[in-house]
Amino acid sequence: MVTHTRSHPLLSPSLGTQRQLVSVHYGREGTGPKAYLQASLHADELPGMLVLHHLRKLLDRADEAGEVRGEIVLVPLANPIGLAQRVLHEPGGRFELAGGENFNRRFPDYYPLVRDAVAPLLTADANANRTVVRAALRDALAAVAPESELASLRHTLATLALDSDLVLDLHCDREAVLHLYTDEPFWPAFEPLARDLGVALTVLGRGHGGTTFEESCGQAWWRLAHEFGPAVPHGCMSATVELRGQRDLRHDQAIKDALAIYAFLQRRGHLAGEAPPLPLPVDAPRYWEGMISATAPQAGLVVYTRDVGEHVEAGDTIAEIVDPLDNRVVPVVSRIAGMLYARHLQRYAQPGMELCRVVGEAAVAEAPVVLA
Ligand SMILES: [Zn+2]
């Protein structure tokens, strides 16, 4: 049994106090592929922590049986800063209170940082190219000295993940179906994960320069491959798993999700043993360009008339805004046909507040929403 935990002290935000990040390591570093999984970077999104709690039991058994190939790293609690935040007794783990930043933004875009360094060194040898790009990524990381607790959190997470072959970032939405986000070039690799999990929806990105953790880990690889050809491997494939909604915290569901991830790790060669038969294909993925965000036209009570997971047609009412002073009811309609896949938890809206999201098969004319 070679499982061990490591503590990573974060930059102290104030005299007399210091937080730390804890990583759990299975297998042996450098002896095979590396998988990295983290939970609750948005610290108010708890289902991922429960899934990793159950996955650890499975990995403990695999470790005892000598079935871990290479290394599997778990960070069961990726954001101790956000998890401790409270305002007027309410938890708030999405934005850092000190500076207002979203915890899952502003991870580096490594492509411009490594492109010029690796360009003259790339050859037709994919394994050699993987080594070259990893070294450049390591140099890019080492060149940064974090100057805040939040920056040191991001830097520590990146340091743990960036040399991985596979990265899964476990999140959830407010109220939502189980869904998966990844970049389009990685879809063939993650299609079996979508099946294993039985996701209701996959949304693919094809934009450049995203700064979520998932985008930061994987994007440089496919952009280099796009520029220099397939001899640059997809050295780190990353996806975000959205484990339904914030209140979906159930053992039976989390155990099922953990088993699905375990099967996927077997399929990818991170674990020995035969994976269960691959479940039937899920629906074809959709794209960020096909997404709209429905917002409240005025203040009032929010009464949803459609549930998450439902298909809606363009023009369908998906919520009503009730103003009990004028005693008026204002319908909120979907501008497109598609799946209503996520809703806000709050039931009182102010004008312009995002209520829910619908993603259809066709691209929407206007720019896709950028979620806070
Ligand atoms: Zn999140």
Boltz pocket constraint, residues with backbone or C-beta under 6 A from the ligand:
constraints:
  - pocket:
      binder: B
      contacts: [[A, 42], [A, 45], [A, 104], [A, 171], [A, 172]]
      max_distance: 6.0
